[in-house]
């Protein structure tokens, strides 16, 4: 009997020692001190928010840096990147910020780390039911020969401005965005300002809400939109044709289709030296239009935050993102999900 209790006490002692060792290791892993803070730019559109959260989750849980965002317009956040108040821009749309971006590169203020994704879907969009109708819902085509931006001159009454019924309304880029200025100039270049008022929503979310309302009520809508977005992942919309992209004309008055846009990941010049492991991770970071759209649609359909959508995306695409980081970092991120 005595030897039996001796055995039991020995076993329990070993178990407690083992648990103590595990607890110590786990505590060490979870309480590893922060190496500093990495600040990301938030210029207000959903895909940028999601990519910030995907990268931020890896930065925090895999590399033990604090993750922060700084909000502002495209111009303000890019200025912050140039001055060092912001460390990382996860979606720098090259053609929308071409001039200041090339200027900053030449001055050595920023570093191009890689291409997040590429898109050629920007411009004047209408719901496809406006052109083709929707037989399942008893909707007849409203503008069956609407194919180009020029064709909009035939239909100002269809896209009537509720604030000024004498003209149509073209919804432009949201306030503070580079697209706001580009689309405003396009409307003038194409002579559409004679037929339409140009309206800039207060945010990208306001634009999305107006499109969702149009689909819900089968109402005509025309305006600026882009991919990747949850709207284009969910709804059938048609990009109106513009003259083929030509650099000289684009630089003069934006009177062509948007060029294919490289969406770069860019850092402040000091990041490679201050956080080389984060720089290497971001150099490996690469997605697609479709992969980004998945996260945005999840965000919308599940009423999820950008952070929740990012964590869902990371869980769904571990085979992809685990190639961006060393195996020990991937293990830490996986454990944190």
C-alpha positions in Angstrom: 0.0 0.0 0.0 2.8 2.4 0.9 4.6 1.7 -2.4 1.3 2.3 -4.2 0.9 5.8 -2.7 4.6 6.5 -3.3 4.0 5.8 -7.0 0.9 8.0 -7.1 2.6 10.9 -5.4 5.6 10.6 -7.7 3.3 10.6 -10.7 1.5 13.7 -9.5 4.8 15.5 -8.8 6.0 14.8 -12.3 2.7 15.9 -13.7 2.8 19.2 -11.8 6.4 19.8 -12.8 5.4 19.2 -16.4 2.5 21.5 -16.2 4.7 24.1 -14.7 7.2 23.9 -17.5 4.4 24.1 -20.1 2.8 27.0 -18.3 6.2 28.8 -18.2 6.7 28.2 -22.0 3.2 29.3 -22.9 3.5 32.4 -20.7 6.8 33.2 -22.4 5.2 32.9 -25.8 2.2 34.9 -25.1 3.9 37.6 -23.1 6.8 38.2 -25.5 7.5 41.9 -25.3 6.6 44.1 -28.3 9.4 45.0 -30.7 7.7 48.3 -31.5 4.8 49.6 -33.6 4.1 49.3 -37.3 1.6 51.9 -38.5 -0.6 51.3 -41.6 -2.4 53.8 -43.8 -6.2 53.8 -43.8 -7.6 55.9 -46.6 -11.1 54.7 -46.2 -12.0 51.9 -48.6 -12.9 48.4 -47.6 -10.2 46.4 -49.4 -7.5 48.5 -47.8 -9.0 47.9 -44.4 -9.1 44.2 -44.9 -5.5 44.0 -46.2 -4.4 46.1 -43.2 -6.0 43.7 -40.8 -4.6 40.6 -42.6 -1.1 42.0 -42.5 -1.7 43.5 -39.0 -2.7 40.1 -37.6 0.5 38.5 -38.8 2.6 41.5 -37.7 1.1 41.3 -34.1 0.8 37.5 -33.6 3.7 36.3 -35.8 6.3 38.9 -35.2 5.2 40.6 -31.9 5.0 44.1 -33.2 2.1 46.4 -32.2 -0.3 47.1 -35.1 -1.8 50.6 -35.6 -3.6 52.4 -38.4 -3.8 56.1 -39.2 -6.9 57.4 -40.9 -7.1 60.1 -43.5 -7.7 60.9 -47.2 -5.5 59.3 -49.9 -3.4 62.5 -50.2 -3.0 62.9 -46.4 -2.1 59.3 -45.7 0.4 59.2 -48.5 2.0 62.4 -47.1 2.2 60.6 -43.8 4.0 57.7 -45.5 6.5 60.1 -47.0 7.2 61.8 -43.7 7.4 58.6 -41.6 4.3 59.1 -39.6 3.0 56.0 -41.4 5.1 52.9 -42.1 3.1 50.9 -44.6 0.6 51.5 -47.4 -1.0 48.1 -48.3 -2.9 49.4 -51.4 -1.1 52.2 -53.3 -3.1 52.5 -56.5 -0.3 53.5 -58.8 -2.3 55.3 -61.5 -4.3 57.2 -59.0 -1.2 58.5 -57.1 1.3 58.3 -59.9 2.8 61.8 -59.8 3.4 62.1 -56.0 4.4 58.4 -55.8 7.1 58.7 -58.4 8.3 61.9 -56.8 8.5 60.2 -53.4 10.4 57.3 -54.9 12.9 59.6 -56.7 13.4 61.5 -53.4 14.1 58.2 -51.6 11.3 58.8 -49.1 9.4 55.5 -49.8 10.3 51.9 -50.8 8.2 49.8 -53.2 8.0 46.3 -51.6 5.8 44.5 -54.1 2.5 44.2 -55.9 -0.5 43.3 -53.7 -2.8 42.7 -56.8 -3.6 44.1 -60.2 -6.9 45.4 -61.5 -8.3 46.9 -64.7 -11.9 47.4 -63.4 -12.4 51.1 -62.8 -14.7 53.6 -64.4 -18.4 54.3 -65.2 -20.6 51.3 -64.1 -24.3 50.6 -64.4 -26.3 47.7 -63.0 -26.5 45.1 -65.8 -30.3 45.0 -65.5 -30.4 48.6 -66.8 -29.0 47.3 -70.2 -30.3 43.7 -70.3 -33.3 43.8 -68.0 -34.0 41.0 -65.5 -36.6 38.6 -66.9 -36.8 36.6 -63.6 -38.0 39.7 -61.9 -40.1 41.1 -64.7 -37.7 44.0 -65.4 -37.5 45.1 -69.1 -34.2 46.6 -70.5 -34.1 50.4 -69.7 -31.2 51.4 -71.9 -30.6 48.4 -74.3 -28.1 50.3 -76.5 -26.1 51.7 -73.6 -22.5 50.5 -74.1 -20.2 53.5 -73.8 -19.7 56.5 -71.6 -20.6 58.6 -74.7 -24.0 56.8 -74.8 -24.9 58.3 -71.4 -25.8 61.5 -73.3 -28.9 59.7 -74.5 -30.2 58.9 -71.0 -30.0 61.8 -68.5 -33.8 61.4 -67.8 -33.2 57.7 -66.9 -30.6 58.6 -64.3 -32.4 61.7 -63.1 -30.8 63.7 -60.3 -33.4 63.8 -57.4 -32.0 67.2 -56.4 -32.2 68.7 -59.9 -34.7 66.8 -62.2 -33.5 68.8 -65.2 -30.3 66.8 -65.3 -29.1 63.3 -64.7 -26.8 62.3 -61.8 -23.4 60.6 -62.1 -22.1 59.4 -58.8 -18.4 60.1 -58.6 -15.5 59.0 -56.4 -16.1 59.6 -52.7 -14.9 62.7 -51.0 -11.2 62.8 -50.4 -10.4 60.1 -52.9 -8.2 60.6 -56.0 -10.9 59.0 -58.1 -13.2 62.0 -57.2 -10.9 64.4 -59.1 -10.3 62.0 -62.0 -14.0 61.2 -62.6 -15.0 64.9 -62.3 -12.5 65.7 -65.1 -13.8 62.8 -67.1 -17.4 64.0 -67.0 -16.2 67.4 -68.3 -13.9 65.9 -70.9 -16.7 63.7 -72.4 -19.1 66.7 -72.3 -21.4 64.8 -69.9 -21.6 67.9 -67.6 -24.1 69.3 -70.0 -26.5 66.5 -69.3 -25.5 65.4 -65.7 -24.7 66.7 -62.3 -21.6 65.2 -60.7 -22.2 64.0 -57.2 -19.5 63.0 -54.7 -20.7 60.7 -51.8 -19.2 61.3 -48.4 -17.6 57.8 -48.3 -17.0 54.6 -50.1 -19.7 53.1 -47.9 -22.2 55.6 -49.1 -21.5 54.7 -52.7 -22.0 51.0 -51.9 -25.3 51.7 -50.1 -26.6 53.6 -53.1 -25.8 50.7 -55.4 -27.4 48.2 -53.1 -30.5 50.3 -52.9 -30.6 50.5 -56.7 -30.4 46.6 -57.0 -33.0 46.2 -54.3 -35.5 48.4 -56.0 -34.4 47.8 -59.6 -33.6 51.5 -60.0 -31.2 52.9 -62.6 -27.8 54.0 -61.3 -24.6 55.2 -63.0 -21.3 56.2 -61.4 -17.8 55.4 -60.5 -16.9 52.0 -59.1 -14.0 49.7 -59.0 -12.8 46.2 -58.2 -12.1 44.6 -55.8 -15.3 45.3 -53.8 -18.0 43.2 -52.2 -20.5 45.0 -54.5 -18.9 43.6 -57.7 -18.5 40.2 -56.0 -22.2 40.1 -55.3 -24.0 42.1 -58.0 -23.9 42.0 -61.8 -22.6 45.4 -63.0 -21.4 46.5 -66.4 -18.4 48.7 -67.0 -19.1 51.2 -69.8 -16.6 51.4 -72.6 -14.3 54.4 -72.9 -11.6 55.2 -75.5 -8.7 52.9 -75.2 -6.1 54.0 -72.7 -3.5 56.3 -74.2 -0.9 57.9 -72.0 -0.8 61.4 -73.5 -4.5 61.9 -73.5 -4.8 60.5 -70.0 -2.2 62.9 -68.7 -4.0 65.8 -70.5 -7.6 65.3 -69.5 -8.3 61.6 -68.4 -10.2 61.2 -71.6 -9.5 57.4 -71.9 -10.3 54.2 -70.0 -8.4 53.8 -66.8 -5.1 52.0 -67.4 -4.4 48.7 -65.7 -3.6 49.5 -62.2 -0.8 47.9 -60.2 -1.7 48.0 -56.5 1.6 48.3 -54.7 2.7 47.6 -51.1 4.9 50.6 -50.2 6.8 51.4 -47.0 8.5 54.5 -45.6 12.2 54.4 -46.3 13.2 53.6 -42.7 11.2 50.4 -42.4 13.6 48.0 -44.1 16.3 48.9 -41.6 14.0 49.2 -38.5 12.0 46.0 -39.1 13.7 43.9 -41.8 11.6 40.8 -40.9 8.4 42.8 -41.5 9.8 44.2 -44.7 10.6 40.6 -45.9 7.1 39.5 -45.1 5.5 42.4 -47.0 7.8 41.7 -50.0 6.2 38.2 -50.1 2.6 39.4 -49.6 0.6 38.9 -52.8 -3.1 38.4 -53.5 -5.5 38.8 -56.4 -8.7 40.7 -57.2 -10.7 37.6 -56.6 -9.1 36.7 -53.3 -9.7 40.2 -52.0 -13.3 40.2 -53.2 -13.9 37.0 -51.2 -13.0 38.8 -47.9 -15.1 41.8 -48.8 -18.2 39.7 -49.6 -17.7 37.7 -46.3 -17.5 41.1 -44.5 -20.8 42.2 -46.0 -22.9 39.1 -45.9 -21.9 38.3 -42.3 -22.0 41.9 -41.0 -18.4 41.4 -40.1 -15.7 43.9 -39.2 -12.6 44.1 -41.4 -10.7 42.4 -38.6 -13.2 39.5 -38.5 -13.1 39.2 -42.3 -9.3 39.1 -42.2 -9.3 36.3 -39.6 -11.8 34.3 -41.7 -9.6 34.9 -44.8 -6.5 33.8 -43.0 -8.3 30.6 -41.8 -9.4 29.9 -45.4 -6.1 30.6 -47.1 -3.4 29.2 -44.8 -1.7 27.5 -47.8 -1.2 30.9 -49.4 -0.1 33.2 -46.5 2.0 30.6 -44.8 4.4 30.9 -47.8 4.9 34.6 -47.0 6.5 33.9 -43.6 9.0 31.5 -41.9 7.5 28.3 -40.5 7.8 29.4 -36.9 6.0 32.6 -37.6 3.2 30.7 -39.5 2.8 28.4 -36.4 2.3 31.4 -34.1 -0.2 33.0 -36.5 -2.1 29.7 -36.8 -2.2 29.3 -33.0 -3.7 32.8 -32.7 -6.5 32.2 -35.2 
